[in-house]
Amino acid sequence: MAHLPIVPSADRGVVDPTIASDEVPQIYRLILELVGDLERIGARSEAGRARKQAITIYSRSWDESSRRRLGQIADNLERRVARSSPRGRWTHG
């Protein structure tokens, strides 16, 4: 089965050509990894809220506002995970 790229549909929003086409999906994937980290440390309700926010933003227009809001969520999650780890946050790569 072929996998198709996830792209917002035309009736839900548009992709802003000034935003790198891979930037929004990269931030979204980072958020999902961080959500998994939160779940592993037992912060399931916080992880669920962050996932829901990210899905809502990701499913709309991919524009500067969306990129910025997803970035804020990722930054907040990274700080939260780092506070819960005795050695700090490891780098996704």
N, C-alpha and C positions, 0 to 999 in steps of 0.2 A: 504494500500500500504506500503510495507516495504521500509525503507530508507537504502540505501547502503552508506558505508563510502566513503568519497571523498579521492581518492588516485591518484597520478599522474600515467598516463599510461606508460607502458614500453617504448613506442616510444618517449615519451616526456622527460624522465629522470628517475633517479633511486633514491631510498631512501637510504641514507647513514646509514648503521647499527650502526655507532657510535653516531648518533643523536637519542635522545629519539623519538620514533614514534609519540608521542603526542605533542612534543615541537613546531614543525613548525605549525601544525594546531592551537595550543593555541595562538601563536603570531599572526597568521592570523586573528583569531576571535577577538583578542584584537584590531587589526587594524580596523576591520569592525565596532566595537563598537565606536572607536575613530572617525572614519569617520562619523558615525551617530551623534556624539557630534558636530563635525564641521558643519555638515549640519544644526543642530538645532540652532547654533549661527550665521548662515547665510554665512558661508565660503564654499559655494557649489562648486566653481571651484577648490579650494584647496583640498576639500574632494574628488572630482572626480579624480584629478591627483594622490592623494595618493592611492585611490582604484585601479586605473589602474596599478600603479607600483606594488602594492601588488599582484594583480591577475597575472601579468606577472611573478613575482618571484615564486609565489606559484604553478603555473602550470608547472614549470620546475623541475629540480632535487631538492630533499630535501636533501641538504648537508650543511656543515658548512657555506659555503658562503651564501647560501639562508637564513639560520637561522640568520646569522649576518646582512644581508641586511634588512630582515623583522624587526629585532630588532631595527635597526637604524630608520626605518620608524616609528615604534611604539614610540620610544623615542622622535622623532621630533614632532609627533602628540600630545603626552602627554604634551610636553612643550607648544605647540601652544594652546591647549585647556585650560591649566592652566593659561596662560596669559590672556585668554578671560574671565575667571571666577573670580569674586571678592573674592571668598573664596578658590580658588585653585581647583585642580582636585579631584574629588571623586574617590574612589577605586572601580574597577570592581571586583566582587567576586562571 
